[in-house]
Amino acid sequence: MKIDILTLFPKMFEGILEESIIKRAIEKGLVEINIIDFREFSHLSNHQVDDTPYGGGSGMVLRCEPLVEAIESVKTMDSKVLLMCPQGVPYKEKKAIELSKEKHLIFVCGHYEGYDERIRNFVDEEISIGDYVLTGGEIPAMAIMDSVIRLLPGVIKEDSYLEDSFMNNRLDYPTYTKPATFRGLTVPEVLLSGDHAKIKQWREEQALENTKKRRKDLLEK
């Protein structure tokens, strides 16, 4: 998979690209990630990419030219352009699975007051990671990118995510490790029994109970 990220703050991505699973996926050649500063596409002498809104109002609005031209500089027939926007469709695991099957993702990270409305004509989808407003689209892009890359073949073992929370509209079952007793809190006996059939049944039951307790709305779907 190829990922291009359009942003005004490239350094924000340095940490996430140089650590953990994403770093290993890059090193294995499973994903190629490019960070593009769309300020370089500004038509103005001072490289300004925003301006005051028509009709008045507070804040600065991102101009069309630099963002659209940055998109067009990397877009191909295989590209899906994603606009990070609080007005977008709420992001879910189902969408992560869909995006993991794409060949090329382009993340558009806004900043300041918002985008010139006409930019929406040049993207394929608008995505939100929650009903709140951040200072820019960089953090949402990181979150979505992380959730997609882990699903790419060869990045992590398939068994590691097939029973994740939100798969099959349920939460994951509780997990434990050593020691078997910690400050009076003990591991359920079934997990120490070695009976894999009983353990499987227990995990299925616990996943259902966990979902009922914490996210009953998932079961209603």
Steps between C-alpha positions, in 0.01 A plus 500: 500500500606857434395784730545871431428748778438866413574722798645834607685335788711208369701470822189390688529163323864428583427306818226274368707403194810415702354274766333163549283322245483778240878526492530124449236503225699769317826308541337183364378690196134432587412869494656813352420826677575847362447825690426798275502861619227656289638846581740429214204526263409855604472757221584788732848644548490446876377139457173586676238224473208659681300823489214682667149363432270670251209658683707561810550290810778383728792278408678424176382265225722272292514605136407267214807523278775355720294210634341401171829522312672295772231234463536498122879468525471153655157376394471204263223270381560285810476784753236561764510854638394535864418838652549518876200700615282515816196513269597170337359150545591354843794261467437133583694174482296405192645798317852406613451157342373659177792742480753223565404353163583820309823542304554871566363728772537879503432668835413870489573668835343840545583764757379837621128586468429250224505434127368702209177311429603435139778265615229243569459454124848348479480231770336157510402480866482719810583325827464603865649318798249647746258776582761751610731749332881476492748762389560311177460177307841356584396303809193349326721403204745329737221308672344382176834416344595292804171310497533425127868401488463238776246322278730472198612143424833424667500794742368303799368147534142466381403331829602820678214703357225257395356504853570868567238726649242609238551191287154339461343790692637403837782586738797275569511253789714578810860379496750418776869416538744410781489507799189289559431698818565870549400681820220253560373520141511161328485377143180305417563129557380401154796681341739287708321173424662422165156402365494694172135425424390641836733799460351575157147480638592719799652763271192510278275539803723770651515694172120505494473603865767766452305646208170492690662681791701764314355541149151357481439711190734273302276198565194694386662536158 
